Amino acid sequence: MSGEVPILYSFRRCPYAMRARMAIAASGQTCALREVVLRNKPPEMIAVSPKGTVPVLVLPDERVIEESLEIMHWALGRNDPQGWLAPLNDDRDALDAMIAENDGPFKDALDRYKYPTRYEHFRPAP
Ligand SMILES: N[C@@H](CCC(=O)N[C@@H](CS)C(=O)NCC(=O)O)C(=O)O
């Protein structure tokens, strides 16, 4: 990739993309935003990140960051005027555990609540 600013592949309603966008905004970093249709992902995104999830950040030096938490750390590691990373100094393990709980069991339960028909246990009333 050539260009001055990173490219962020994103989807407006994706919570992972939201937290990446929030951290990027808090850091003051400028990005080129590429809004993705999840059913029709752009081939140039898949070419650099075959796993096919958003967010994906492509840096001007062609490095690819394809996990939302890593995008947050990248952006806030460069500039963190609001001190978002400060709690990491207090109890990193507790913070990591909370994020893992939210990303794991909570997200699983939320998906089953929001989209019950996608899961096997769903039985429509007769
Ligand atoms: N662990 C990933 C999860 C990203 C993720 O699951 N994003 C969803 C949208 S919310 C996605 O792109 N799904 C692919 C699809 O629906 O095709 C991260 O934190 O970046």
The ligand as a Tripos MOL2 file, in Angstrom:
@<TRIPOS>MOLECULE
LIG
   20    19     1     0     0
SMALL
NO_CHARGES

@<TRIPOS>ATOM
      1 N1        -11.6050  -10.6870   17.5680 N.3       1 LIG1
      2 C1        -11.9990   -9.7930   16.5000 C.3       1 LIG1
      3 C2        -13.4880   -9.9400   16.2650 C.3       1 LIG1
      4 C3        -13.9660   -9.1100   15.0700 C.3       1 LIG1
      5 C4        -15.3310   -9.5800   14.5720 C.2       1 LIG1
      6 O1        -15.8160  -10.6790   14.9360 O.2       1 LIG1
      7 N2        -15.9670   -8.7450   13.7420 N.am      1 LIG1
      8 C5        -17.1850   -9.1920   13.1000 C.3       1 LIG1
      9 C6        -18.1980   -8.0570   12.9610 C.3       1 LIG1
     10 S1        -18.8050   -7.5010   14.5630 S.3       1 LIG1
     11 C7        -16.8940   -9.6360   11.6870 C.2       1 LIG1
     12 O2        -16.1310   -8.9930   10.9910 O.2       1 LIG1
     13 N3        -17.4930  -10.7440   11.2510 N.am      1 LIG1
     14 C8        -17.2970  -11.2520    9.9240 C.3       1 LIG1
     15 C9        -18.5640  -11.4900    9.2070 C.2       1 LIG1
     16 O3        -19.6580  -11.2930    9.7820 O.co2     1 LIG1
     17 O4        -18.5020  -11.8800    8.0410 O.co2     1 LIG1
     18 C10       -11.5960   -8.3690   16.8650 C.2       1 LIG1
     19 O5        -11.6320   -8.0490   18.0650 O.co2     1 LIG1
     20 O6        -11.2340   -7.5850   15.9720 O.co2     1 LIG1
@<TRIPOS>BOND
     1     1     2 1
     2     2     3 1
     3     2    18 1
     4     3     4 1
     5     4     5 1
     6     5     6 2
     7     5     7 1
     8     7     8 1
     9     8     9 1
    10     8    11 1
    11     9    10 1
    12    11    12 2
    13    11    13 1
    14    13    14 1
    15    14    15 1
    16    15    16 2
    17    15    17 1
    18    18    19 2
    19    18    20 1
@<TRIPOS>SUBSTRUCTURE
     1 LIG1         1 GROUP 0 **** ****
